[in-house]
């Protein structure tokens, strides 16, 4: 133990003795001073005999950190305590911020040790079954320090990504609408009957558990001591237990335990990173009437990923007649110049909300002003932020499609250009120009592959 003072950052779990780690008990026992929110002090009062105790209020978090540092500078051993894990929505972060701003470093005389504890998230989950068995995230609904648009964006992303969601700080006497807004956002992605567990004071005297559904969640008793667990699309409740499957059913037969056709034990799924694009091409070959948009929707993937899967097709596994060749970023401007000879084109632009614009343009109507690619004529002005361009592809489909597709960094469609048929056919000269540009790119792509190999 250092003679120059030490700070223990102690997470003591839910508050019950049975769930406090041995190291947490040792840290408190070694300390001269124990600092904490008054409720936390009460939960460990039987460990505080002969200790100097400093109680602080709910909004005095920074004061606790400063107090701990001041006491340690006097050569004392200090425990700054918190329920749950002190590094999860706890005091570890603010303490390090205060220390670093004061010039402290890990090599300083004052030693800092974090003692982890059972989080509210895992404690609450253990009381209702196994809701966190697959991917999950935690989001605090407290907007005291975090702007609401940031919280709403995280809720939206979690809903869209099908995470099991744990909500911390869901409601208080003054903050009553945040849980309603969270419910509204998640209902855009989840079924109304999605299981929800609301746990108050896990493993404490006033423990309370409510099982409900997402559409009824905001009508329940919820407060600052509650943690709300919201299931994903696979979560179910059976025999009073909330369960999120781990995903074994994707690979193994439930009854026999044998691997399903096309799967291998101990290997990535056929839809894993290295195999899912094969599945895209197989789906396209098995269902050749589907449009590219249908395929993207089926795999819940951005269009750029589908085009990438098409580009990797070979003679042994084509993509229902679709072909694609990538355009190097440094060549995009040259490709746009090339389209000036392609005559009448269809420009397709998709808005964030889902609206699709299809405009007939003359290929020479492109102008570039700074980051903006402009298409202007007497009927309309179309402005595209070319700084968002991340990838581009030549795409063709038998005798039905000739075009160039442009994508942003998320592989979402920015805009497309497509040759127009006249009397059911592409103009022969323009088709030749398109294929000539294609072949030049395709040759370069093959040469790059040979060099890399």
C-alpha positions in Angstrom: 0.0 0.0 0.0 1.3 3.4 -1.0 2.3 5.9 1.8 1.3 8.7 -0.5 -2.4 7.9 -0.6 -4.6 5.7 -2.8 -8.0 5.8 -4.4 -10.1 2.7 -4.7 -13.0 3.1 -7.2 -15.3 0.4 -5.8 -18.3 -1.1 -7.5 -20.1 -3.2 -4.9 -22.8 -4.7 -7.1 -26.6 -4.6 -6.4 -26.1 -3.9 -2.7 -26.7 -7.3 -1.2 -23.8 -8.8 0.7 -24.0 -12.0 -1.3 -23.2 -10.2 -4.5 -20.3 -8.1 -3.3 -16.9 -9.3 -4.4 -14.2 -10.1 -1.9 -12.0 -7.5 -3.4 -14.7 -4.8 -2.8 -14.8 -5.8 0.8 -11.0 -5.7 1.1 -10.8 -2.3 -0.5 -13.3 -0.8 1.9 -11.6 -2.5 4.8 -8.2 -1.0 3.8 -9.6 2.5 3.5 -9.4 5.3 6.0 -12.2 7.3 4.2 -15.3 6.1 2.3 -17.0 8.6 0.0 -20.4 8.0 -1.7 -24.0 9.0 -2.4 -26.0 8.7 0.8 -28.0 5.7 -0.5 -24.8 3.8 -1.3 -23.4 4.5 2.1 -26.5 3.0 3.7 -26.1 -0.2 1.7 -22.6 -0.9 3.1 -23.0 0.7 6.5 -22.0 -2.5 8.3 -18.6 -2.3 6.7 -17.9 1.3 7.8 -17.0 1.0 11.5 -14.1 3.2 12.3 -14.1 4.8 8.9 -14.4 8.5 8.1 -17.5 8.7 6.0 -18.3 11.5 3.5 -21.8 11.6 2.2 -22.7 13.5 -1.0 -26.0 14.2 -2.7 -27.4 13.0 -6.1 -26.0 15.9 -8.1 -22.7 16.2 -6.3 -20.7 13.7 -8.4 -17.8 16.0 -9.2 -17.6 17.0 -5.6 -17.1 13.3 -4.7 -14.3 13.0 -7.1 -12.6 16.2 -5.9 -13.0 15.0 -2.3 -11.4 11.7 -3.0 -8.4 13.4 -4.6 -8.0 15.9 -1.8 -8.1 13.1 0.8 -5.6 10.9 -1.1 -3.2 13.9 -1.4 -3.2 13.9 2.4 -1.8 10.3 2.3 -5.1 8.6 3.1 -6.5 5.5 1.5 -9.9 6.4 0.0 -12.8 4.3 -1.3 -15.1 6.1 -3.6 -18.1 3.7 -3.8 -20.9 3.1 -6.2 -23.5 0.4 -6.7 -23.3 -1.8 -9.7 -20.0 -1.5 -11.6 -18.4 1.8 -10.9 -17.2 1.9 -14.5 -20.7 1.5 -16.0 -22.6 4.8 -15.7 -20.5 5.2 -12.5 -17.9 7.4 -10.9 -14.8 5.9 -12.5 -14.9 8.2 -15.6 -15.6 11.5 -13.8 -12.8 10.6 -11.3 -10.2 10.1 -13.9 -11.3 13.3 -15.6 -10.8 15.3 -12.4 -7.5 13.6 -11.8 -6.1 14.1 -15.3 -7.2 17.8 -15.3 -5.3 18.2 -12.0 -2.1 16.9 -13.6 -2.3 13.4 -12.1 -0.8 10.5 -14.2 -0.7 6.8 -13.5 2.9 7.2 -12.5 2.0 9.8 -9.8 2.4 9.1 -6.1 -1.4 8.5 -5.7 -2.3 5.1 -6.9 -5.8 4.4 -8.4 -7.4 1.0 -8.5 -10.8 0.1 -10.0 -12.7 -2.7 -8.3 -15.4 -3.9 -10.7 -18.8 -5.0 -9.5 -21.9 -6.7 -10.9 -23.8 -4.2 -13.1 -27.4 -3.3 -12.7 -27.8 -4.7 -16.2 -26.6 -8.2 -15.4 -28.2 -8.2 -11.9 -31.6 -7.3 -13.3 -31.3 -9.8 -16.2 -30.5 -12.6 -13.8 -33.9 -12.1 -12.0 -36.0 -12.5 -15.2 -34.2 -15.3 -17.1 -31.6 -14.9 -19.8 -32.6 -11.8 -21.9 -28.9 -10.8 -22.6 -27.7 -14.1 -24.1 -27.2 -12.4 -27.5 -26.0 -8.9 -28.6 -27.3 -6.1 -26.4 -26.7 -2.5 -25.6 -27.4 -0.1 -22.7 -28.7 3.4 -23.2 -29.3 6.0 -20.5 -32.4 8.1 -21.0 -31.1 10.8 -18.7 -30.8 14.1 -20.7 -29.2 15.9 -17.7 -25.8 15.7 -19.4 -26.5 14.2 -22.8 -28.5 16.0 -25.5 -31.8 14.3 -26.4 -31.0 14.1 -30.1 -28.0 12.0 -29.3 -30.1 9.7 -27.1 -32.8 9.4 -29.8 -30.2 8.6 -32.4 -28.8 5.7 -30.2 -32.3 4.4 -29.6 -33.0 4.5 -33.3 -29.7 2.7 -34.2 -30.3 0.0 -31.5 -33.8 -0.6 -32.8 -32.7 -0.8 -36.4 -29.9 -3.2 -35.4 -32.2 -5.5 -33.4 -30.2 -5.2 -30.2 -31.7 -6.2 -26.9 -31.9 -2.8 -25.2 -31.3 -2.0 -21.5 -32.6 1.4 -20.4 -30.9 3.1 -17.5 -32.4 6.2 -15.8 -35.7 5.7 -17.6 -37.8 8.1 -15.6 -37.9 10.5 -12.7 -40.3 12.9 -11.1 -39.3 15.6 -13.6 -38.3 13.4 -16.6 -41.5 11.6 -17.5 -41.6 11.7 -21.3 -38.2 10.2 -22.2 -39.5 6.7 -21.7 -42.5 7.5 -23.9 -40.3 8.7 -26.6 -38.0 5.7 -26.3 -41.1 3.5 -26.7 -42.2 5.4 -29.8 -38.8 5.0 -31.5 -38.4 1.3 -30.7 -42.0 0.5 -31.9 -40.9 1.6 -35.4 -38.7 -1.5 -35.4 -40.2 -3.9 -32.9 -43.5 -5.7 -32.6 -45.9 -4.4 -30.0 -45.8 -7.7 -28.2 -42.0 -7.6 -27.8 -41.2 -8.8 -24.2 -40.1 -6.1 -21.7 -39.0 -6.6 -18.1 -38.9 -3.7 -15.6 -36.8 -4.4 -12.5 -36.6 -2.0 -9.5 -34.0 -2.3 -6.8 -32.6 -5.7 -7.9 -31.5 -7.8 -4.9 -32.5 -5.1 -2.4 -35.4 -5.0 0.1 -37.8 -3.1 -2.2 -37.1 -5.4 -5.2 -40.0 -5.3 -7.7 -40.3 -7.1 -11.1 -42.9 -6.3 -13.8 -43.2 -8.3 -17.0 -44.9 -6.5 -19.8 -44.7 -5.8 -23.6 -43.3 -2.9 -25.5 -46.7 -1.4 -26.4 -47.6 -1.2 -22.7 -44.2 -0.4 -21.3 -44.7 3.3 -20.6 -47.9 2.6 -18.7 -46.0 0.7 -16.0 -44.5 1.8 -12.7 -41.1 3.1 -13.6 -38.7 5.3 -11.7 -35.0 6.2 -11.2 -34.3 2.9 -9.5 -35.8 0.9 -12.4 -33.8 -0.8 -15.2 -35.9 -1.6 -18.3 -34.9 -4.6 -20.4 -36.4 -4.7 -23.9 -36.2 -7.8 -26.0 -35.2 -8.1 -29.7 -37.0 -9.8 -32.5 -36.2 -13.3 -31.2 -36.8 -12.8 -27.4 -39.7 -14.7 -25.9 -41.3 -15.3 -22.5 -42.0 -18.9 -21.4 -42.8 -20.1 -17.9 -42.3 -16.6 -16.7 -38.8 -16.4 -18.0 -37.5 -13.9 -20.6 -35.2 -15.6 -23.0 -33.1 -14.3 -26.0 -31.9 -17.3 -28.0 -28.1 -17.4 -28.7 -28.6 -18.4 -32.3 -27.9 -22.2 -32.2 -31.1 -22.8 -34.2 -29.3 -21.1 -37.2 -26.8 -24.0 -37.3 -28.1 -27.0 -35.4 -31.3 -29.1 -35.5 -33.1 -28.6 -32.2 -34.0 -32.2 -31.7 -30.9 -34.1 -32.9 -28.2 -31.5 -32.4 -26.9 -32.3 -35.9 -25.7 -29.4 -38.1 -28.1 -28.2 -40.8 -27.3 -28.6 -44.5 -24.6 -26.3 -45.6 -23.3 -25.7 -42.0 -20.3 -27.0 -40.2 -19.7 -27.3 -36.4 -17.0 -24.9 -35.2 -17.1 -22.9 -38.5 -18.7 -19.6 -39.4 -22.3 -19.7 -40.6 -22.9 -19.9 -44.4 -24.2 -16.4 -43.9 -21.0 -15.4 -42.1 -18.5 -12.8 -43.3 -16.8 -15.0 -45.9 -19.9 -16.8 -47.1 -22.9 -14.4 -47.1 -22.2 -13.0 -50.6 -22.3 -16.5 -52.0 -25.8 -16.7 -50.4 -26.8 -13.5 -52.2 -25.8 -14.8 -55.6 -27.6 -18.2 -54.9 -30.7 -16.3 -53.9 -30.6 -14.3 -57.1 -30.1 -17.4 -59.2 -32.9 -19.2 -57.4 -35.3 -16.2 -57.6 -34.5 -14.5 -60.9 -37.6 -12.4 -61.0 -36.5 -10.4 -58.0 -35.2 -6.8 -58.6 -32.0 -5.6 -57.0 -34.1 -3.7 -54.5 -35.9 -6.9 -53.6 -32.6 -8.7 -53.0 -31.3 -5.8 -50.8 -34.5 -5.9 -48.8 -34.4 -9.7 -48.4 -30.9 -9.6 -46.9 -31.5 -6.3 -45.1 -28.3 -5.0 -46.6 -27.4 -1.7 -48.3 -27.5 -1.8 -52.1 -23.7 -1.3 -52.3 -23.1 -4.6 -50.6 -25.4 -6.4 -53.0 -23.6 -4.9 -56.0 -20.3 -5.9 -54.4 -21.6 -9.5 -54.1 -22.5 -9.4 -57.8 -19.0 -8.2 -58.7 -17.5 -11.3 -57.1 -19.5 -13.7 -59.3 -17.7 -16.2 -61.4 -18.7 -18.6 -64.2 -19.4 -21.3 -61.6 -21.8 -19.0 -59.7 -23.2 -16.2 -61.7 -25.7 -13.7 -60.3 -28.8 -14.2 -62.4 -27.3 -12.4 -65.4 -26.2 -9.3 -63.3 -22.6 -8.2 -63.6 -20.7 -5.4 -61.8 -17.2 -3.8 -62.1 -15.9 -1.3 -59.5 -14.8 2.1 -60.5 -11.7 3.4 -58.6 -12.5 6.6 -56.7 -9.8 8.4 -58.6 -11.5 7.5 -61.9 -15.1 8.6 -61.0 -14.6 12.1 -62.5 -13.3 10.5 -65.7 -16.3 8.1 -65.8 -18.7 11.1 -65.5 -16.9 12.7 -68.4 -17.3 9.6 -70.4 -21.1 9.6 -69.9 -21.2 12.9 -71.8 -21.3 10.8 -75.0 -24.1 8.5 -73.8 -27.0 10.7 -74.9 -30.3 10.5 -73.0 -30.0 9.0 -69.5 -32.3 8.2 -66.6 -31.0 9.7 -63.4 -32.3 8.0 -60.3 -32.0 9.7 -56.9 -33.3 8.2 -53.6 -34.2 10.5 -50.6 -33.5 9.5 -47.0 -37.2 9.0 -46.4 -37.6 6.6 -49.3 -38.9 8.8 -52.1 -37.4 8.0 -55.5 -36.9 10.6 -58.3 -36.4 9.4 -61.9 -35.3 12.2 -64.2 -34.6 12.1 -67.9 -31.4 14.1 -68.6 -29.0 14.7 -71.4 -25.6 13.2 -70.5 -23.8 16.5 -71.1 -25.7 18.4 -68.5 -23.3 17.6 -65.6 -21.3 20.4 -64.0 -19.1 20.3 -61.0 -18.9 23.2 -58.6 -16.8 22.4 -55.6 -18.2 19.4 -53.9 -21.5 19.7 -55.7 -22.4 17.7 -58.8 -25.1 19.6 -60.6 -27.5 18.6 -63.3 -29.3 21.6 -64.6 -31.7 22.3 -67.5 -34.8 24.4 -68.1 -37.0 21.9 -66.3 -35.2 21.1 -63.1 -32.0 21.5 -61.0 -30.5 18.4 -59.3 -27.7 18.9 -56.8 -25.7 16.0 -55.5 -23.0 16.3 -52.7 -20.2 14.4 -54.4 -18.1 14.6 -51.2 -20.4 11.8 -50.0 -19.3 9.5 -52.8 -17.4 6.5 -51.5 -17.7 3.9 -54.3 -19.1 3.6 -57.8 -19.8 0.6 -60.1 -20.6 -0.2 -63.7 -23.6 -2.5 -63.6 -25.3 -4.4 -66.4 -28.0 -7.1 -66.6 -28.2 -9.2 -69.9 -29.9 -6.9 -72.4 -32.0 -5.1 -69.8 -29.8 -2.8 -67.9 -26.7 -0.6 -68.5 -25.8 1.9 -65.8 -23.5 3.4 -63.3 -24.3 3.3 -59.5 -22.9 5.6 -56.9 -22.8 4.9 -53.2 -22.0 6.8 -50.0 -19.7 5.6 -47.1 -22.6 3.5 -45.7 -22.9 1.7 -49.1 -26.3 3.4 -49.5 -27.3 4.5 -53.0 -26.5 8.2 -53.7 -27.7 8.2 -57.3 -27.7 6.0 -60.4 -27.4 6.7 -64.1 -28.9 4.3 -66.6 -29.0 4.1 -70.4 -32.4 4.5 -71.9 -33.9 2.0 -74.4 -35.5 3.3 -77.6 -38.1 0.9 -79.0 -37.0 -1.8 -76.5 -33.3 -1.6 -77.5 -30.2 0.3 -76.5 -28.7 2.5 -79.1 -26.0 0.3 -80.7 -23.3 3.1 -80.7 -24.0 4.1 -77.2 -24.0 0.5 -76.0 -20.6 0.0 -77.6 -19.3 3.1 -75.8 -20.6 1.8 -72.5 -19.1 -1.7 -73.0 -15.8 -0.2 -74.1 -15.6 1.8 -70.8 -16.7 -1.4 -68.9 -14.0 -3.5 -70.6 -11.3 -1.0 -69.8 -12.3 -1.0 -66.1 -12.7 -4.8 -66.1 -9.2 -5.2 -67.6 -7.7 -2.9 -65.0 -9.5 -4.8 -62.2 -8.2 -8.2 -63.4 -4.6 -6.8 -63.7 -4.8 -5.5 -60.1 -6.0 -8.9 -58.9 -3.1 -10.6 -60.7 -0.6 -8.2 -59.1 -2.1 -8.7 -55.6 -2.0 -12.5 -56.0 
